[in-house]
Amino acid sequence: MEMHETMGMLGVNEYDLDNFSKANLILFRAEERLYKKHTHYRLLSLLSIILMEIGIIVESE
């Protein structure tokens, strides 16, 4: 439940567990804004970064 609440605070109110890439991209961008403000990553950011590094999340415009 805590992760769901955190995701809501970061702008992810609906997500599909079978296709989570859109939610991950929203989370990544929100966490990047927090990183720039506080100069450190949170655990959710690190998870997103790992998933991007191994190609599960692909950033697209």
C-alpha positions as CSV (number, residue, x, y, z in Angstrom):
1,M,0.0,0.0,0.0
2,E,2.9,2.4,0.8
3,M,4.3,2.0,-2.7
4,H,0.9,2.7,-4.3
5,E,0.5,5.9,-2.2
6,T,4.0,7.0,-3.1
7,M,3.3,6.4,-6.8
8,G,0.1,8.5,-6.5
9,M,2.1,11.4,-4.9
10,L,4.5,11.2,-7.8
11,G,1.8,11.4,-10.4
12,V,1.0,7.8,-11.2
13,N,-2.7,7.3,-10.3
14,E,-3.5,4.4,-12.6
15,Y,-1.2,1.7,-14.0
16,D,-1.2,-1.7,-15.6
17,L,1.1,-4.2,-14.1
18,D,1.4,-6.0,-17.4
19,N,2.5,-2.8,-19.2
20,F,4.3,-0.7,-16.5
21,S,6.6,1.2,-18.8
22,K,4.5,4.4,-18.9
23,A,4.2,4.5,-15.1
24,N,7.9,3.8,-14.8
25,L,8.7,6.7,-17.1
26,I,6.4,9.1,-15.0
27,L,8.1,7.9,-11.8
28,F,11.6,8.3,-13.3
29,R,10.9,11.9,-14.4
30,A,9.4,12.8,-11.0
31,E,12.3,11.2,-9.2
32,E,14.8,13.1,-11.4
33,R,13.1,16.3,-10.4
34,L,13.5,15.3,-6.7
35,Y,17.2,14.4,-7.3
36,K,17.9,17.8,-8.8
37,K,16.3,19.4,-5.8
38,H,17.8,17.2,-3.0
39,T,21.0,15.9,-4.8
40,H,20.3,12.2,-3.9
41,Y,18.2,9.4,-5.3
42,R,15.5,7.6,-3.4
43,L,14.9,3.9,-3.6
44,L,12.2,4.2,-6.2
45,S,14.6,6.2,-8.4
46,L,17.2,3.6,-8.2
47,L,14.8,0.9,-9.3
48,S,13.8,2.9,-12.3
49,I,17.4,3.6,-13.2
50,I,18.2,-0.1,-13.0
51,L,15.3,-1.0,-15.2
52,M,16.4,1.6,-17.7
53,E,19.9,0.3,-17.7
54,I,18.8,-3.3,-18.6
55,G,16.4,-2.0,-21.2
56,I,13.1,-2.8,-19.6
57,I,12.2,1.0,-19.5
58,V,13.0,3.0,-22.6
59,E,12.7,6.8,-22.4
60,S,10.9,8.3,-25.3
61,E,9.5,11.7,-26.1
